[in-house]
Amino acid sequence: MSDILVETTKLSEKGQVVIPKEFRKKMGLKTGNQFLVIAAQEAIILQRIEIVKRKLKVEEVLDIAKNVTQELSP
């Protein structure tokens, strides 16, 4: 799990969520990047549009999120 970052963040009154600086740096995120937002079960997943355009299937993203959730569960 060494390549997985885990951090907490808050939802603002405007519905905005801050992605921590370390995450933005690791992922190469810049102001204006667009995301696909996926709500699945108890998770919200942000997927960069560039990745979606490269044909990464939503099912693959969901599987990754499920595995991470299971690893983090007590």
N, C-alpha and C positions, 0 to 999 in steps of 0.2 A: 504494500500500500504506500510505498515511498513516493510515488509520483502523484498522489492524491493530496490536495490541500483541503483542510477543513477549518472553517472560521464561522463566527456568528455575525449577523448584521441586523439592522432594524428597517422596518417599513416606515416611511415618512407619512405625514398627513396627506401629501400629494400622491401617495402610492409609489414612491420611488424607493429603490433599494440600492445601496452603495455596494459595489463589488470591491473588496479590499485591494489595496495597492499591490500587494504581493501576487495576487491572482491576476490582476490586469497586466503586470509585468511579465509573468510566466506565460500568459496566453497571448501576449502581444496586442492587447486591446487598446484602442484609441477612441477618443471622443467621436461620436457619430457612428460607431460600429452598430450594425443592426443584428437583432436576435430573433429567432423563432422561440416563442414561449409555449411550453408544453406543461399542462397540468395533468398529472397521472397519480391516482390514489392519494397518497399523503405528500407528494413531492411536486415542486415546481422546477422545471428544468429550462435553463437558458442555453440555446444552441446557436452559435454564430451562423449567420446566413451563408457565409462562404463555405462552411462545412456542409450545410444542407444542399447547396448547389453542387457539391462534389459527390452527391448521391448517397451520403451517409443516411441509412434508413432510420426512421424514427424508432423502429423496434430495437435497433442496436443501441440507440441512446438510452431507451428505457431499460434495457438489460443492464447497461453499465450503471445506471442510477440505482437499480434494484440491488445489484451486487455491492455497491458502496454502502447503501443503507443497511444491508445485512451485516457487513463488516463492522459498521459503527454501532450496531445494536448491542446492548449489554447482554 
